[in-house]
Amino acid sequence: MDNKMAIWNVIASYKKSKIQSEAEVRSKLIVPLFEALGYPSELRAEEYPVI
């Protein structure tokens, strides 16, 4: 599957879901989009600590 189709699949799946929190947006939209775009997971940080 090419990147464009993978991105459309992520978006279509996201549109069907009921999102309740920021964490769900991250897990159901942002992370899958990063993966579809080939963004390396080791460069991604879920959250930064508050100092």
All heavy atoms as atom14 arrays in JSON, in Angstrom:
{
  "sequence": "MDNKMAIWNVIASYKKSKIQSEAEVRSKLIVPLFEALGYPSELRAEEYPVI",
  "atom14_mask": [
    [1, 1, 1, 1, 1, 1, 1, 1, 0, 0, 0, 0, 0, 0],
    [1, 1, 1, 1, 1, 1, 1, 1, 0, 0, 0, 0, 0, 0],
    [1, 1, 1, 1, 1, 1, 1, 1, 0, 0, 0, 0, 0, 0],
    [1, 1, 1, 1, 1, 1, 1, 1, 1, 0, 0, 0, 0, 0],
    [1, 1, 1, 1, 1, 1, 1, 1, 0, 0, 0, 0, 0, 0],
    [1, 1, 1, 1, 1, 0, 0, 0, 0, 0, 0, 0, 0, 0],
    [1, 1, 1, 1, 1, 1, 1, 1, 0, 0, 0, 0, 0, 0],
    [1, 1, 1, 1, 1, 1, 1, 1, 1, 1, 1, 1, 1, 1],
    [1, 1, 1, 1, 1, 1, 1, 1, 0, 0, 0, 0, 0, 0],
    [1, 1, 1, 1, 1, 1, 1, 0, 0, 0, 0, 0, 0, 0],
    [1, 1, 1, 1, 1, 1, 1, 1, 0, 0, 0, 0, 0, 0],
    [1, 1, 1, 1, 1, 0, 0, 0, 0, 0, 0, 0, 0, 0],
    [1, 1, 1, 1, 1, 1, 0, 0, 0, 0, 0, 0, 0, 0],
    [1, 1, 1, 1, 1, 1, 1, 1, 1, 1, 1, 1, 0, 0],
    [1, 1, 1, 1, 1, 1, 1, 1, 1, 0, 0, 0, 0, 0],
    [1, 1, 1, 1, 1, 1, 1, 1, 1, 0, 0, 0, 0, 0],
    [1, 1, 1, 1, 1, 1, 0, 0, 0, 0, 0, 0, 0, 0],
    [1, 1, 1, 1, 1, 1, 1, 1, 1, 0, 0, 0, 0, 0],
    [1, 1, 1, 1, 1, 1, 1, 1, 0, 0, 0, 0, 0, 0],
    [1, 1, 1, 1, 1, 1, 1, 1, 1, 0, 0, 0, 0, 0],
    [1, 1, 1, 1, 1, 1, 0, 0, 0, 0, 0, 0, 0, 0],
    [1, 1, 1, 1, 1, 1, 1, 1, 1, 0, 0, 0, 0, 0],
    [1, 1, 1, 1, 1, 0, 0, 0, 0, 0, 0, 0, 0, 0],
    [1, 1, 1, 1, 1, 1, 1, 1, 1, 0, 0, 0, 0, 0],
    [1, 1, 1, 1, 1, 1, 1, 0, 0, 0, 0, 0, 0, 0],
    [1, 1, 1, 1, 1, 1, 1, 1, 1, 1, 1, 0, 0, 0],
    [1, 1, 1, 1, 1, 1, 0, 0, 0, 0, 0, 0, 0, 0],
    [1, 1, 1, 1, 1, 1, 1, 1, 1, 0, 0, 0, 0, 0],
    [1, 1, 1, 1, 1, 1, 1, 1, 0, 0, 0, 0, 0, 0],
    [1, 1, 1, 1, 1, 1, 1, 1, 0, 0, 0, 0, 0, 0],
    [1, 1, 1, 1, 1, 1, 1, 0, 0, 0, 0, 0, 0, 0],
    [1, 1, 1, 1, 1, 1, 1, 0, 0, 0, 0, 0, 0, 0],
    [1, 1, 1, 1, 1, 1, 1, 1, 0, 0, 0, 0, 0, 0],
    [1, 1, 1, 1, 1, 1, 1, 1, 1, 1, 1, 0, 0, 0],
    [1, 1, 1, 1, 1, 1, 1, 1, 1, 0, 0, 0, 0, 0],
    [1, 1, 1, 1, 1, 0, 0, 0, 0, 0, 0, 0, 0, 0],
    [1, 1, 1, 1, 1, 1, 1, 1, 0, 0, 0, 0, 0, 0],
    [1, 1, 1, 1, 0, 0, 0, 0, 0, 0, 0, 0, 0, 0],
    [1, 1, 1, 1, 1, 1, 1, 1, 1, 1, 1, 1, 0, 0],
    [1, 1, 1, 1, 1, 1, 1, 0, 0, 0, 0, 0, 0, 0],
    [1, 1, 1, 1, 1, 1, 0, 0, 0, 0, 0, 0, 0, 0],
    [1, 1, 1, 1, 1, 1, 1, 1, 1, 0, 0, 0, 0, 0],
    [1, 1, 1, 1, 1, 1, 1, 1, 0, 0, 0, 0, 0, 0],
    [1, 1, 1, 1, 1, 1, 1, 1, 1, 1, 1, 0, 0, 0],
    [1, 1, 1, 1, 1, 0, 0, 0, 0, 0, 0, 0, 0, 0],
    [1, 1, 1, 1, 1, 1, 1, 1, 1, 0, 0, 0, 0, 0],
    [1, 1, 1, 1, 1, 1, 1, 1, 1, 0, 0, 0, 0, 0],
    [1, 1, 1, 1, 1, 1, 1, 1, 1, 1, 1, 1, 0, 0],
    [1, 1, 1, 1, 1, 1, 1, 0, 0, 0, 0, 0, 0, 0],
    [1, 1, 1, 1, 1, 1, 1, 0, 0, 0, 0, 0, 0, 0],
    [1, 1, 1, 1, 1, 1, 1, 1, 0, 0, 0, 0, 0, 0]
  ],
  "atom14_positions": [
    [[0.84, -1.18, 0.0], [0.0, 0.0, 0.0], [0.89, 1.24, 0.0], [1.84, 1.33, 0.75], [-0.89, -0.03, 1.25], [-1.81, 1.12, 1.34], [-2.93, 1.19, 2.79], [-3.03, -0.44, 3.39], [0.0, 0.0, 0.0], [0.0, 0.0, 0.0], [0.0, 0.0, 0.0], [0.0, 0.0, 0.0], [0.0, 0.0, 0.0], [0.0, 0.0, 0.0]],
    [[0.58, 2.2, -0.86], [1.39, 3.41, -0.92], [1.01, 4.35, 0.22], [-0.01, 4.19, 0.88], [1.27, 4.09, -2.27], [-0.13, 4.63, -2.56], [-1.05, 4.36, -1.78], [-0.28, 5.31, -3.57], [0.0, 0.0, 0.0], [0.0, 0.0, 0.0], [0.0, 0.0, 0.0], [0.0, 0.0, 0.0], [0.0, 0.0, 0.0], [0.0, 0.0, 0.0]],
    [[1.87, 5.34, 0.47], [1.66, 6.28, 1.58], [0.35, 7.02, 1.47], [-0.33, 7.23, 2.48], [2.81, 7.28, 1.65], [4.06, 6.68, 2.26], [4.06, 5.55, 2.72], [5.12, 7.44, 2.25], [0.0, 0.0, 0.0], [0.0, 0.0, 0.0], [0.0, 0.0, 0.0], [0.0, 0.0, 0.0], [0.0, 0.0, 0.0], [0.0, 0.0, 0.0]],
    [[-0.01, 7.45, 0.27], [-1.23, 8.22, 0.11], [-2.45, 7.4, 0.52], [-3.33, 7.89, 1.23], [-1.37, 8.7, -1.34], [-2.48, 9.7, -1.54], [-2.57, 10.13, -2.99], [-1.77, 11.38, -3.2], [-1.98, 11.94, -4.54], [0.0, 0.0, 0.0], [0.0, 0.0, 0.0], [0.0, 0.0, 0.0], [0.0, 0.0, 0.0], [0.0, 0.0, 0.0]],
    [[-2.51, 6.15, 0.11], [-3.63, 5.29, 0.47], [-3.62, 5.0, 1.98], [-4.67, 4.98, 2.62], [-3.57, 3.98, -0.31], [-4.78, 3.12, -0.05], [-6.32, 3.97, -0.41], [-6.71, 3.31, -1.97], [0.0, 0.0, 0.0], [0.0, 0.0, 0.0], [0.0, 0.0, 0.0], [0.0, 0.0, 0.0], [0.0, 0.0, 0.0], [0.0, 0.0, 0.0]],
    [[-2.45, 4.8, 2.54], [-2.34, 4.56, 3.98], [-2.85, 5.77, 4.77], [-3.56, 5.62, 5.77], [-0.9, 4.26, 4.37], [0.0, 0.0, 0.0], [0.0, 0.0, 0.0], [0.0, 0.0, 0.0], [0.0, 0.0, 0.0], [0.0, 0.0, 0.0], [0.0, 0.0, 0.0], [0.0, 0.0, 0.0], [0.0, 0.0, 0.0], [0.0, 0.0, 0.0]],
    [[-2.53, 6.96, 4.31], [-2.99, 8.19, 4.97], [-4.51, 8.3, 4.88], [-5.18, 8.59, 5.88], [-2.3, 9.42, 4.37], [-0.82, 9.39, 4.73], [-2.97, 10.71, 4.85], [0.02, 10.38, 3.96], [0.0, 0.0, 0.0], [0.0, 0.0, 0.0], [0.0, 0.0, 0.0], [0.0, 0.0, 0.0], [0.0, 0.0, 0.0], [0.0, 0.0, 0.0]],
    [[-5.08, 8.04, 3.72], [-6.54, 8.09, 3.57], [-7.22, 7.05, 4.45], [-8.28, 7.3, 5.0], [-6.95, 7.91, 2.11], [-6.77, 9.17, 1.33], [-5.88, 9.38, 0.32], [-7.47, 10.41, 1.49], [-5.98, 10.67, -0.15], [-6.95, 11.32, 0.55], [-8.47, 10.83, 2.36], [-7.41, 12.63, 0.45], [-8.92, 12.15, 2.25], [-8.4, 13.03, 1.31]],
    [[-6.62, 5.88, 4.59], [-7.18, 4.85, 5.46], [-7.18, 5.29, 6.92], [-8.14, 5.04, 7.65], [-6.43, 3.53, 5.3], [-6.75, 2.84, 4.0], [-7.77, 3.1, 3.38], [-5.87, 1.95, 3.58], [0.0, 0.0, 0.0], [0.0, 0.0, 0.0], [0.0, 0.0, 0.0], [0.0, 0.0, 0.0], [0.0, 0.0, 0.0], [0.0, 0.0, 0.0]],
    [[-6.1, 5.93, 7.34], [-6.03, 6.45, 8.72], [-7.13, 7.48, 8.94], [-7.84, 7.46, 9.95], [-4.64, 7.06, 9.01], [-4.64, 7.84, 10.31], [-3.57, 5.99, 9.03], [0.0, 0.0, 0.0], [0.0, 0.0, 0.0], [0.0, 0.0, 0.0], [0.0, 0.0, 0.0], [0.0, 0.0, 0.0], [0.0, 0.0, 0.0], [0.0, 0.0, 0.0]],
    [[-7.28, 8.4, 8.0], [-8.29, 9.45, 8.12], [-9.7, 8.86, 8.14], [-10.54, 9.25, 8.96], [-8.13, 10.5, 7.01], [-6.81, 11.24, 7.21], [-9.3, 11.46, 6.97], [-6.39, 12.12, 6.05], [0.0, 0.0, 0.0], [0.0, 0.0, 0.0], [0.0, 0.0, 0.0], [0.0, 0.0, 0.0], [0.0, 0.0, 0.0], [0.0, 0.0, 0.0]],
    [[-9.96, 7.92, 7.26], [-11.28, 7.29, 7.21], [-11.6, 6.57, 8.51], [-12.71, 6.65, 9.03], [-11.36, 6.33, 6.03], [0.0, 0.0, 0.0], [0.0, 0.0, 0.0], [0.0, 0.0, 0.0], [0.0, 0.0, 0.0], [0.0, 0.0, 0.0], [0.0, 0.0, 0.0], [0.0, 0.0, 0.0], [0.0, 0.0, 0.0], [0.0, 0.0, 0.0]],
    [[-10.62, 5.87, 9.05], [-10.81, 5.17, 10.31], [-11.05, 6.16, 11.45], [-11.91, 5.94, 12.31], [-9.58, 4.32, 10.61], [-9.69, 3.7, 11.85], [0.0, 0.0, 0.0], [0.0, 0.0, 0.0], [0.0, 0.0, 0.0], [0.0, 0.0, 0.0], [0.0, 0.0, 0.0], [0.0, 0.0, 0.0], [0.0, 0.0, 0.0], [0.0, 0.0, 0.0]],
    [[-10.33, 7.26, 11.44], [-10.48, 8.28, 12.48], [-11.87, 8.91, 12.43], [-12.48, 9.14, 13.46], [-9.4, 9.35, 12.31], [-9.51, 10.48, 13.3], [-9.1, 10.32, 14.61], [-10.0, 11.72, 12.92], [-9.19, 11.35, 15.52], [-10.09, 12.76, 13.82], [-9.69, 12.57, 15.12], [-9.79, 13.59, 16.03], [0.0, 0.0, 0.0], [0.0, 0.0, 0.0]],
    [[-12.38, 9.16, 11.24], [-13.7, 9.77, 11.09], [-14.8, 8.89, 11.68], [-15.81, 9.39, 12.14], [-14.0, 10.05, 9.62], [-13.26, 11.24, 9.07], [-13.65, 11.46, 7.63], [-12.99, 12.69, 7.06], [-13.41, 12.94, 5.67], [0.0, 0.0, 0.0], [0.0, 0.0, 0.0], [0.0, 0.0, 0.0], [0.0, 0.0, 0.0], [0.0, 0.0, 0.0]],
    [[-14.6, 7.58, 11.67], [-15.6, 6.64, 12.18], [-15.57, 6.5, 13.7], [-16.5, 6.01, 14.29], [-15.4, 5.26, 11.55], [-15.64, 5.23, 10.07], [-15.33, 3.86, 9.53], [-15.42, 3.84, 8.01], [-15.02, 2.55, 7.47], [0.0, 0.0, 0.0], [0.0, 0.0, 0.0], [0.0, 0.0, 0.0], [0.0, 0.0, 0.0], [0.0, 0.0, 0.0]],
    [[-14.48, 6.94, 14.32], [-14.34, 6.74, 15.76], [-14.89, 7.92, 16.55], [-15.0, 9.03, 16.05], [-12.86, 6.52, 16.12], [-12.11, 7.65, 15.79], [0.0, 0.0, 0.0], [0.0, 0.0, 0.0], [0.0, 0.0, 0.0], [0.0, 0.0, 0.0], [0.0, 0.0, 0.0], [0.0, 0.0, 0.0], [0.0, 0.0, 0.0], [0.0, 0.0, 0.0]],
    [[-15.25, 7.63, 17.78], [-15.72, 8.67, 18.7], [-14.57, 8.98, 19.65], [-14.19, 8.15, 20.47], [-16.94, 8.21, 19.47], [-18.15, 8.06, 18.59], [-19.37, 7.78, 19.4], [-20.55, 7.68, 18.44], [-21.82, 7.76, 19.14], [0.0, 0.0, 0.0], [0.0, 0.0, 0.0], [0.0, 0.0, 0.0], [0.0, 0.0, 0.0], [0.0, 0.0, 0.0]],
    [[-14.04, 10.16, 19.53], [-12.87, 10.56, 20.31], [-13.32, 11.25, 21.6], [-14.16, 12.14, 21.57], [-11.98, 11.51, 19.47], [-11.54, 10.83, 18.18], [-10.78, 11.99, 20.28], [-10.76, 9.55, 18.37], [0.0, 0.0, 0.0], [0.0, 0.0, 0.0], [0.0, 0.0, 0.0], [0.0, 0.0, 0.0], [0.0, 0.0, 0.0], [0.0, 0.0, 0.0]],
    [[-12.73, 10.83, 22.7], [-13.1, 11.38, 24.01], [-11.98, 12.17, 24.68], [-12.24, 12.89, 25.62], [-13.5, 10.22, 24.94], [-14.66, 9.4, 24.44], [-15.98, 10.15, 24.5], [-16.22, 10.91, 25.41], [-16.81, 9.94, 23.5], [0.0, 0.0, 0.0], [0.0, 0.0, 0.0], [0.0, 0.0, 0.0], [0.0, 0.0, 0.0], [0.0, 0.0, 0.0]],
    [[-10.74, 12.0, 24.21], [-9.63, 12.65, 24.9], [-8.46, 12.92, 23.95], [-8.42, 12.4, 22.84], [-9.13, 11.76, 26.04], [-8.54, 10.59, 25.51], [0.0, 0.0, 0.0], [0.0, 0.0, 0.0], [0.0, 0.0, 0.0], [0.0, 0.0, 0.0], [0.0, 0.0, 0.0], [0.0, 0.0, 0.0], [0.0, 0.0, 0.0], [0.0, 0.0, 0.0]],
    [[-7.52, 13.72, 24.43], [-6.31, 13.99, 23.65], [-5.51, 12.71, 23.42], [-4.91, 12.54, 22.36], [-5.44, 15.02, 24.38], [-6.02, 16.41, 24.39], [-5.14, 17.39, 25.14], [-3.92, 17.13, 25.26], [-5.67, 18.4, 25.59], [0.0, 0.0, 0.0], [0.0, 0.0, 0.0], [0.0, 0.0, 0.0], [0.0, 0.0, 0.0], [0.0, 0.0, 0.0]],
    [[-5.5, 11.84, 24.41], [-4.76, 10.58, 24.28], [-5.32, 9.74, 23.14], [-4.57, 9.1, 22.4], [-4.81, 9.79, 25.59], [0.0, 0.0, 0.0], [0.0, 0.0, 0.0], [0.0, 0.0, 0.0], [0.0, 0.0, 0.0], [0.0, 0.0, 0.0], [0.0, 0.0, 0.0], [0.0, 0.0, 0.0], [0.0, 0.0, 0.0], [0.0, 0.0, 0.0]],
    [[-6.64, 9.76, 22.97], [-7.25, 9.02, 21.87], [-6.91, 9.64, 20.52], [-6.72, 8.91, 19.55], [-8.77, 8.95, 22.04], [-9.21, 7.99, 23.11], [-10.71, 7.9, 23.18], [-11.35, 8.92, 23.52], [-11.24, 6.81, 22.89], [0.0, 0.0, 0.0], [0.0, 0.0, 0.0], [0.0, 0.0, 0.0], [0.0, 0.0, 0.0], [0.0, 0.0, 0.0]],
    [[-6.86, 10.96, 20.45], [-6.45, 11.62, 19.21], [-5.04, 11.19, 18.84], [-4.75, 10.85, 17.69], [-6.53, 13.16, 19.33], [-5.91, 13.84, 18.11], [-7.97, 13.61, 19.52], [0.0, 0.0, 0.0], [0.0, 0.0, 0.0], [0.0, 0.0, 0.0], [0.0, 0.0, 0.0], [0.0, 0.0, 0.0], [0.0, 0.0, 0.0], [0.0, 0.0, 0.0]],
    [[-4.17, 11.15, 19.84], [-2.79, 10.74, 19.61], [-2.73, 9.3, 19.13], [-2.07, 8.99, 18.14], [-1.96, 10.92, 20.89], [-0.52, 10.51, 20.73], [0.35, 10.79, 21.95], [-0.25, 10.42, 23.21], [-0.62, 11.26, 24.17], [-0.44, 12.55, 24.03], [-1.15, 10.82, 25.29], [0.0, 0.0, 0.0], [0.0, 0.0, 0.0], [0.0, 0.0, 0.0]],
    [[-3.46, 8.39, 19.81], [-3.34, 6.97, 19.47], [-4.11, 6.59, 18.2], [-3.71, 5.66, 17.5], [-3.81, 6.11, 20.64], [-5.2, 6.26, 20.84], [0.0, 0.0, 0.0], [0.0, 0.0, 0.0], [0.0, 0.0, 0.0], [0.0, 0.0, 0.0], [0.0, 0.0, 0.0], [0.0, 0.0, 0.0], [0.0, 0.0, 0.0], [0.0, 0.0, 0.0]],
    [[-5.2, 7.29, 17.89], [-6.01, 6.92, 16.74], [-5.75, 7.75, 15.48], [-6.15, 7.34, 14.39], [-7.49, 7.03, 17.1], [-7.9, 6.02, 18.13], [-9.37, 6.12, 18.46], [-9.76, 5.07, 19.47], [-11.17, 5.15, 19.83], [0.0, 0.0, 0.0], [0.0, 0.0, 0.0], [0.0, 0.0, 0.0], [0.0, 0.0, 0.0], [0.0, 0.0, 0.0]],
    [[-5.07, 8.91, 15.62], [-4.81, 9.73, 14.45], [-3.34, 10.07, 14.27], [-2.76, 9.75, 13.24], [-5.64, 11.02, 14.51], [-5.43, 11.98, 13.34], [-5.95, 11.36, 12.04], [-6.09, 13.31, 13.6], [0.0, 0.0, 0.0], [0.0, 0.0, 0.0], [0.0, 0.0, 0.0], [0.0, 0.0, 0.0], [0.0, 0.0, 0.0], [0.0, 0.0, 0.0]],
    [[-2.75, 10.69, 15.27], [-1.39, 11.21, 15.11], [-0.36, 10.1, 14.91], [0.41, 10.13, 13.94], [-1.0, 12.08, 16.33], [-2.02, 13.2, 16.53], [0.41, 12.62, 16.17], [-2.22, 14.12, 15.36], [0.0, 0.0, 0.0], [0.0, 0.0, 0.0], [0.0, 0.0, 0.0], [0.0, 0.0, 0.0], [0.0, 0.0, 0.0], [0.0, 0.0, 0.0]],
    [[-0.35, 9.1, 15.79], [0.63, 8.02, 15.67], [0.45, 7.25, 14.35], [1.43, 7.02, 13.63], [0.59, 7.08, 16.9], [1.45, 5.85, 16.68], [1.05, 7.83, 18.14], [0.0, 0.0, 0.0], [0.0, 0.0, 0.0], [0.0, 0.0, 0.0], [0.0, 0.0, 0.0], [0.0, 0.0, 0.0], [0.0, 0.0, 0.0], [0.0, 0.0, 0.0]],
    [[-0.79, 6.85, 13.97], [-0.95, 6.17, 12.69], [-0.52, 7.03, 11.48], [0.04, 6.5, 10.52], [-2.44, 5.85, 12.63], [-2.86, 5.75, 14.04], [-2.05, 6.8, 14.74], [0.0, 0.0, 0.0], [0.0, 0.0, 0.0], [0.0, 0.0, 0.0], [0.0, 0.0, 0.0], [0.0, 0.0, 0.0], [0.0, 0.0, 0.0], [0.0, 0.0, 0.0]],
    [[-0.76, 8.34, 11.55], [-0.31, 9.21, 10.46], [1.21, 9.24, 10.38], [1.78, 9.17, 9.3], [-0.85, 10.63, 10.62], [-2.27, 10.86, 10.17], [-2.71, 12.29, 10.48], [-2.45, 10.56, 8.7], [0.0, 0.0, 0.0], [0.0, 0.0, 0.0], [0.0, 0.0, 0.0], [0.0, 0.0, 0.0], [0.0, 0.0, 0.0], [0.0, 0.0, 0.0]],
    [[1.87, 9.37, 11.54], [3.33, 9.34, 11.55], [3.84, 8.04, 10.95], [4.79, 8.03, 10.16], [3.88, 9.5, 12.96], [3.89, 10.92, 13.48], [4.08, 11.16, 14.82], [3.73, 12.0, 12.64], [4.11, 12.46, 15.32], [3.75, 13.3, 13.12], [3.95, 13.53, 14.46], [0.0, 0.0, 0.0], [0.0, 0.0, 0.0], [0.0, 0.0, 0.0]],
    [[3.22, 6.92, 11.31], [3.64, 5.62, 10.79], [3.41, 5.54, 9.28], [4.27, 5.04, 8.55], [2.89, 4.5, 11.5], [3.31, 4.34, 12.95], [2.44, 3.38, 13.73], [1.4, 2.92, 13.22], [2.8, 3.1, 14.9], [0.0, 0.0, 0.0], [0.0, 0.0, 0.0], [0.0, 0.0, 0.0], [0.0, 0.0, 0.0], [0.0, 0.0, 0.0]],
    [[2.28, 6.05, 8.81], [1.98, 6.03, 7.37], [2.97, 6.88, 6.58], [3.3, 6.57, 5.44], [0.56, 6.52, 7.11], [0.0, 0.0, 0.0], [0.0, 0.0, 0.0], [0.0, 0.0, 0.0], [0.0, 0.0, 0.0], [0.0, 0.0, 0.0], [0.0, 0.0, 0.0], [0.0, 0.0, 0.0], [0.0, 0.0, 0.0], [0.0, 0.0, 0.0]],
    [[3.45, 7.94, 7.22], [4.42, 8.82, 6.56], [5.85, 8.31, 6.67], [6.76, 8.88, 6.09], [4.33, 10.23, 7.16], [3.02, 10.96, 6.87], [2.92, 12.22, 7.72], [2.92, 11.31, 5.39], [0.0, 0.0, 0.0], [0.0, 0.0, 0.0], [0.0, 0.0, 0.0], [0.0, 0.0, 0.0], [0.0, 0.0, 0.0], [0.0, 0.0, 0.0]],
    [[6.05, 7.24, 7.44], [7.38, 6.66, 7.59], [8.25, 7.39, 8.6], [9.46, 7.24, 8.6], [0.0, 0.0, 0.0], [0.0, 0.0, 0.0], [0.0, 0.0, 0.0], [0.0, 0.0, 0.0], [0.0, 0.0, 0.0], [0.0, 0.0, 0.0], [0.0, 0.0, 0.0], [0.0, 0.0, 0.0], [0.0, 0.0, 0.0], [0.0, 0.0, 0.0]],
    [[7.64, 8.17, 9.49], [8.38, 8.9, 10.52], [8.91, 7.91, 11.55], [8.15, 7.11, 12.09], [7.46, 9.92, 11.19], [8.18, 10.94, 12.04], [8.8, 12.03, 11.46], [8.23, 10.8, 13.42], [9.45, 12.97, 12.23], [8.88, 11.73, 14.2], [9.49, 12.81, 13.61], [10.13, 13.73, 14.38], [0.0, 0.0, 0.0], [0.0, 0.0, 0.0]],
    [[10.21, 7.93, 11.83], [10.79, 6.95, 12.76], [10.24, 7.1, 14.18], [10.21, 8.21, 14.74], [12.28, 7.27, 12.73], [12.49, 8.18, 11.59], [11.2, 8.83, 11.28], [0.0, 0.0, 0.0], [0.0, 0.0, 0.0], [0.0, 0.0, 0.0], [0.0, 0.0, 0.0], [0.0, 0.0, 0.0], [0.0, 0.0, 0.0], [0.0, 0.0, 0.0]],
    [[9.82, 6.01, 14.76], [9.24, 6.05, 16.11], [10.25, 6.49, 17.16], [9.87, 7.08, 18.18], [8.64, 4.7, 16.48], [9.64, 3.71, 16.49], [0.0, 0.0, 0.0], [0.0, 0.0, 0.0], [0.0, 0.0, 0.0], [0.0, 0.0, 0.0], [0.0, 0.0, 0.0], [0.0, 0.0, 0.0], [0.0, 0.0, 0.0], [0.0, 0.0, 0.0]],
    [[11.53, 6.22, 16.94], [12.53, 6.62, 17.93], [12.71, 8.15, 18.0], [13.27, 8.67, 18.95], [13.88, 5.93, 17.68], [14.52, 6.24, 16.36], [14.11, 5.29, 15.25], [13.26, 4.41, 15.45], [14.66, 5.44, 14.15], [0.0, 0.0, 0.0], [0.0, 0.0, 0.0], [0.0, 0.0, 0.0], [0.0, 0.0, 0.0], [0.0, 0.0, 0.0]],
    [[12.23, 8.87, 17.01], [12.3, 10.34, 17.04], [11.04, 10.98, 17.62], [10.97, 12.19, 17.75], [12.52, 10.88, 15.62], [13.82, 10.47, 14.94], [13.89, 11.07, 13.54], [15.01, 10.91, 15.77], [0.0, 0.0, 0.0], [0.0, 0.0, 0.0], [0.0, 0.0, 0.0], [0.0, 0.0, 0.0], [0.0, 0.0, 0.0], [0.0, 0.0, 0.0]],
    [[10.09, 10.16, 17.97], [8.82, 10.66, 18.48], [8.79, 10.55, 20.01], [9.16, 9.53, 20.57], [7.68, 9.83, 17.88], [6.31, 10.36, 18.16], [5.25, 9.53, 17.47], [5.17, 8.2, 18.07], [5.21, 7.08, 17.39], [5.32, 7.08, 16.07], [5.13, 5.91, 17.99], [0.0, 0.0, 0.0], [0.0, 0.0, 0.0], [0.0, 0.0, 0.0]],
    [[8.35, 11.61, 20.66], [8.18, 11.59, 22.11], [6.7, 11.76, 22.42], [6.04, 12.65, 21.88], [8.98, 12.71, 22.75], [0.0, 0.0, 0.0], [0.0, 0.0, 0.0], [0.0, 0.0, 0.0], [0.0, 0.0, 0.0], [0.0, 0.0, 0.0], [0.0, 0.0, 0.0], [0.0, 0.0, 0.0], [0.0, 0.0, 0.0], [0.0, 0.0, 0.0]],
    [[6.17, 10.89, 23.24], [4.75, 10.97, 23.57], [4.44, 12.21, 24.39], [3.49, 12.91, 24.13], [4.32, 9.71, 24.34], [4.42, 8.44, 23.52], [3.47, 8.41, 22.36], [2.33, 8.9, 22.48], [3.85, 7.88, 21.31], [0.0, 0.0, 0.0], [0.0, 0.0, 0.0], [0.0, 0.0, 0.0], [0.0, 0.0, 0.0], [0.0, 0.0, 0.0]],
    [[5.21, 12.45, 25.43], [5.0, 13.6, 26.28], [6.35, 14.04, 26.85], [7.26, 13.24, 26.97], [4.05, 13.27, 27.42], [2.66, 12.91, 26.94], [1.72, 12.56, 28.07], [2.05, 12.84, 29.25], [0.67, 11.98, 27.78], [0.0, 0.0, 0.0], [0.0, 0.0, 0.0], [0.0, 0.0, 0.0], [0.0, 0.0, 0.0], [0.0, 0.0, 0.0]],
    [[6.43, 15.29, 27.19], [7.64, 15.81, 27.82], [7.37, 16.04, 29.29], [6.29, 16.48, 29.67], [8.06, 17.13, 27.17], [8.59, 16.95, 25.77], [7.78, 17.17, 24.67], [9.9, 16.56, 25.56], [8.27, 17.01, 23.38], [10.4, 16.39, 24.29], [9.58, 16.61, 23.21], [10.06, 16.44, 21.94], [0.0, 0.0, 0.0], [0.0, 0.0, 0.0]],
    [[8.36, 15.78, 30.13], [8.16, 16.01, 31.56], [8.07, 17.51, 31.88], [8.67, 18.33, 31.2], [9.42, 15.4, 32.21], [10.43, 15.39, 31.11], [9.67, 15.25, 29.83], [0.0, 0.0, 0.0], [0.0, 0.0, 0.0], [0.0, 0.0, 0.0], [0.0, 0.0, 0.0], [0.0, 0.0, 0.0], [0.0, 0.0, 0.0], [0.0, 0.0, 0.0]],
    [[7.29, 17.83, 32.87], [7.18, 19.22, 33.32], [8.21, 19.43, 34.41], [8.28, 18.67, 35.37], [5.76, 19.5, 33.87], [5.66, 20.93, 34.4], [4.73, 19.25, 32.8], [0.0, 0.0, 0.0], [0.0, 0.0, 0.0], [0.0, 0.0, 0.0], [0.0, 0.0, 0.0], [0.0, 0.0, 0.0], [0.0, 0.0, 0.0], [0.0, 0.0, 0.0]],
    [[9.02, 20.45, 34.22], [10.1, 20.72, 35.19], [9.79, 21.99, 35.95], [9.3, 22.93, 35.48], [11.47, 20.84, 34.49], [11.76, 19.53, 33.8], [12.53, 21.21, 35.46], [13.01, 19.53, 32.96], [0.0, 0.0, 0.0], [0.0, 0.0, 0.0], [0.0, 0.0, 0.0], [0.0, 0.0, 0.0], [0.0, 0.0, 0.0], [0.0, 0.0, 0.0]]
  ]
}
